[in-house]
Amino acid sequence: MNTNRSYYNFLISSFAVICAFVLSANAIAADFSNKRIEWIIPFKEGGGSDTWARYYAPMLAKNLPGEPVIAVKNVPGGGSTTGANQFQSRAKPNGLTLLGTSGSTQFPYLLGDKRANYEYKDWKVVLATPTGGVAYINPDLGTDIAKLKSEKLVYGSQGATSLDLIPLLAFEKLGLNVKAVFGMKGRGAGRLAFERGETNIDYQTSSSFLKKVTPLVEAGKATPLMSWGALDADGNLVRDPTFPDLPHFAELYETVHGEAPSGEWFNAWKAFYAAGFAAQKMIFLPNDTPDDIVQAWRDAAAAVVESDEFKNTSQAALGEYPQAVGDAADGLVDLAINVDSQAVEWVRTWLTERYNVKF
């Protein structure tokens, strides 16, 4: 292994001399002075991805060469596939168009959803953001899970193949009588439906919950029910560090059933949970973007994460999750798009049987 590494380093050192002129010429391309950068978010305004992007955008702009303007462009539709498809087909490799993905972008890709005409392997990751999620209910329902099972619950969903499959499967396994109303253009739309009283159970990713739902909780208009939890180093579900006082899904399941969740369905749930939340939100550039431009973006992301501004504000805005750049971000992409085939097949079968999803 050391021999290979030494040989690799030798090649890099030798090649560096040859490439010096090319790199110095290309370096101009990494100057974003007077440029306007478009960041596609494939959801409506107000959801977790939109909140995340608008938090990051000004800090990234300050740390890019030339301090360009970064404008967030919301392109909702198709459970996020519309915006992702647009990026795949139209984005030029000049560093001026970004895509912000979510687990709801990853899941259709993993499941072979016919609307997902994009390929993660065609993109280069800049930053990956792990996150969690919290399910909450109308306070009038109470939090007694045994009584809650007898209630008629309504949930506003983006679609069964989106990140919503995590709550939908969890609700089902808890024995809750939940009717999913599909067609929401993002979790922000789901939250607004809850606020209007059109639904009585909802979930938001951590960034949206912290900013948009916490005020509802403080006003007595929403009651947290559970988090999805977090995975420890051994792959066990533990309490979400951002919401340590909330039981996670497996804890609530054990309260209901008297035993911990297990079996094929739980293995599939955990596999998709890892794919959807461990690398829940990511920033991508087209794969053929020049290396110096990609590096400028990665350097900017690393500078943001190390900045005092980020350290002083990120927990309130995003929650307590380590942000990934460089090799760590590449590793989370691998986790997000390489899910065990048995888990994929179990979920596809469940979606077809439960929601008549055709693949």
NORBELTA-V166117 format. One record per backbone hydrogen bond with DSSP energy under -1.0 kcal/mol. NH is the residue of the N-H (numbers start at 0). CO is the residue of the C=O. E is the energy in kcal/mol with one decimal. If there is no record, write none. Layout:
nh=NH co=CO e=E
nh=NH co=CO e=E
//
This chain:
nh=4 co=0 e=-2.2
nh=5 co=1 e=-2.6
nh=6 co=2 e=-2.6
nh=7 co=3 e=-2.6
nh=8 co=4 e=-2.6
nh=9 co=5 e=-2.3
nh=10 co=6 e=-2.4
nh=11 co=7 e=-2.4
nh=12 co=8 e=-2.6
nh=13 co=9 e=-2.5
nh=14 co=10 e=-2.8
nh=15 co=11 e=-1.9
nh=18 co=14 e=-2.3
nh=22 co=18 e=-2.9
nh=23 co=19 e=-2.2
nh=24 co=20 e=-1.9
nh=25 co=21 e=-2.6
nh=26 co=22 e=-1.6
nh=28 co=25 e=-1.8
nh=29 co=26 e=-1.3
nh=30 co=27 e=-1.9
nh=31 co=64 e=-2.8
nh=34 co=31 e=-2.0
nh=36 co=68 e=-3.5
nh=37 co=95 e=-2.7
nh=38 co=70 e=-2.9
nh=39 co=97 e=-2.6
nh=40 co=72 e=-2.8
nh=42 co=40 e=-1.2
nh=43 co=184 e=-2.0
nh=50 co=46 e=-2.5
nh=51 co=47 e=-2.6
nh=52 co=48 e=-2.6
nh=53 co=49 e=-2.4
nh=54 co=50 e=-1.5
nh=55 co=51 e=-2.1
nh=56 co=52 e=-2.9
nh=59 co=55 e=-2.5
nh=60 co=56 e=-2.4
nh=61 co=57 e=-1.7
nh=66 co=63 e=-2.3
nh=68 co=34 e=-2.1
nh=70 co=36 e=-3.3
nh=72 co=38 e=-3.0
nh=74 co=40 e=-2.7
nh=80 co=77 e=-1.4
nh=81 co=76 e=-1.9
nh=83 co=79 e=-1.7
nh=84 co=80 e=-2.8
nh=85 co=81 e=-2.0
nh=86 co=82 e=-2.2
nh=87 co=83 e=-2.5
nh=88 co=84 e=-2.2
nh=89 co=85 e=-2.2
nh=90 co=86 e=-1.9
nh=93 co=91 e=-1.9
nh=97 co=37 e=-2.7
nh=98 co=283 e=-1.7
nh=99 co=39 e=-2.8
nh=100 co=281 e=-2.6
nh=104 co=101 e=-1.9
nh=105 co=101 e=-1.8
nh=106 co=102 e=-2.7
nh=109 co=105 e=-2.6
nh=110 co=106 e=-2.5
nh=112 co=107 e=-2.6
nh=115 co=112 e=-1.9
nh=116 co=114 e=-1.5
nh=121 co=118 e=-2.1
nh=122 co=119 e=-1.8
nh=123 co=284 e=-3.0
nh=125 co=282 e=-3.1
nh=127 co=323 e=-2.6
nh=128 co=280 e=-3.5
nh=130 co=276 e=-2.1
nh=133 co=203 e=-2.4
nh=134 co=225 e=-2.9
nh=135 co=201 e=-3.0
nh=136 co=222 e=-2.6
nh=137 co=199 e=-2.0
nh=140 co=137 e=-2.3
nh=141 co=138 e=-1.2
nh=147 co=143 e=-2.5
nh=148 co=144 e=-1.2
nh=149 co=146 e=-1.5
nh=150 co=147 e=-1.4
nh=152 co=176 e=-2.8
nh=154 co=178 e=-2.7
nh=156 co=180 e=-2.8
nh=161 co=158 e=-1.4
nh=164 co=161 e=-2.0
nh=165 co=162 e=-1.8
nh=167 co=163 e=-2.7
nh=168 co=164 e=-2.2
nh=169 co=165 e=-1.9
nh=170 co=166 e=-3.3
nh=171 co=167 e=-2.0
nh=172 co=168 e=-2.3
nh=173 co=169 e=-1.6
nh=174 co=171 e=-1.4
nh=175 co=170 e=-2.3
nh=177 co=175 e=-1.4
nh=178 co=152 e=-3.1
nh=180 co=154 e=-3.2
nh=183 co=156 e=-2.4
nh=189 co=185 e=-1.4
nh=190 co=186 e=-2.4
nh=191 co=187 e=-2.1
nh=192 co=188 e=-2.0
nh=193 co=189 e=-1.7
nh=194 co=190 e=-2.5
nh=195 co=191 e=-2.0
nh=196 co=193 e=-1.3
nh=197 co=192 e=-2.2
nh=198 co=192 e=-1.0
nh=199 co=153 e=-1.6
nh=200 co=153 e=-1.6
nh=201 co=135 e=-2.6
nh=203 co=133 e=-1.8
nh=205 co=131 e=-1.8
nh=208 co=204 e=-2.8
nh=209 co=205 e=-3.0
nh=210 co=206 e=-1.8
nh=211 co=207 e=-3.4
nh=212 co=207 e=-1.0
nh=213 co=208 e=-2.4
nh=216 co=212 e=-2.4
nh=217 co=213 e=-2.7
nh=218 co=214 e=-1.4
nh=219 co=216 e=-1.4
nh=220 co=215 e=-3.3
nh=222 co=136 e=-2.4
nh=224 co=134 e=-3.3
nh=225 co=134 e=-1.4
nh=226 co=246 e=-2.1
nh=227 co=132 e=-1.8
nh=229 co=237 e=-2.5
nh=231 co=235 e=-2.5
nh=234 co=231 e=-2.1
nh=237 co=229 e=-3.7
nh=242 co=239 e=-1.1
nh=245 co=242 e=-1.7
nh=251 co=247 e=-2.1
nh=252 co=248 e=-2.6
nh=253 co=249 e=-2.1
nh=254 co=250 e=-1.8
nh=255 co=251 e=-1.9
nh=256 co=252 e=-2.9
nh=257 co=253 e=-2.2
nh=266 co=262 e=-2.3
nh=267 co=263 e=-2.4
nh=268 co=264 e=-2.6
nh=269 co=265 e=-2.8
nh=270 co=266 e=-2.1
nh=271 co=267 e=-2.4
nh=272 co=268 e=-2.5
nh=273 co=269 e=-2.7
nh=274 co=270 e=-2.0
nh=275 co=271 e=-2.4
nh=276 co=272 e=-2.5
nh=277 co=273 e=-1.2
nh=279 co=276 e=-1.3
nh=280 co=128 e=-1.9
nh=281 co=100 e=-1.0
nh=282 co=126 e=-2.3
nh=283 co=98 e=-2.4
nh=284 co=123 e=-2.4
nh=286 co=121 e=-2.8
nh=288 co=285 e=-1.7
nh=293 co=289 e=-2.2
nh=294 co=290 e=-2.8
nh=295 co=291 e=-1.8
nh=296 co=292 e=-2.1
nh=297 co=293 e=-2.7
nh=298 co=294 e=-3.1
nh=299 co=295 e=-2.1
nh=300 co=296 e=-2.5
nh=301 co=297 e=-2.6
nh=302 co=298 e=-2.5
nh=303 co=299 e=-2.3
nh=304 co=300 e=-2.3
nh=305 co=301 e=-1.6
nh=306 co=303 e=-1.3
nh=310 co=306 e=-2.3
nh=311 co=307 e=-2.3
nh=312 co=308 e=-1.1
nh=313 co=309 e=-3.1
nh=316 co=312 e=-1.6
nh=317 co=313 e=-4.0
nh=318 co=313 e=-1.2
nh=320 co=318 e=-1.4
nh=323 co=127 e=-2.8
nh=327 co=324 e=-1.2
nh=329 co=325 e=-1.9
nh=330 co=326 e=-2.3
nh=331 co=327 e=-1.6
nh=332 co=328 e=-2.0
nh=333 co=329 e=-2.0
nh=334 co=330 e=-1.8
nh=335 co=331 e=-2.2
nh=336 co=332 e=-2.0
nh=337 co=333 e=-1.1
nh=343 co=339 e=-2.1
nh=344 co=340 e=-2.5
nh=345 co=341 e=-2.4
nh=346 co=342 e=-2.3
nh=347 co=343 e=-2.6
nh=348 co=344 e=-2.4
nh=349 co=345 e=-2.5
nh=350 co=346 e=-2.8
nh=351 co=347 e=-2.0
nh=352 co=348 e=-2.6
nh=353 co=349 e=-3.0
nh=354 co=350 e=-2.1
nh=355 co=351 e=-1.2
nh=356 co=350 e=-1.6
//
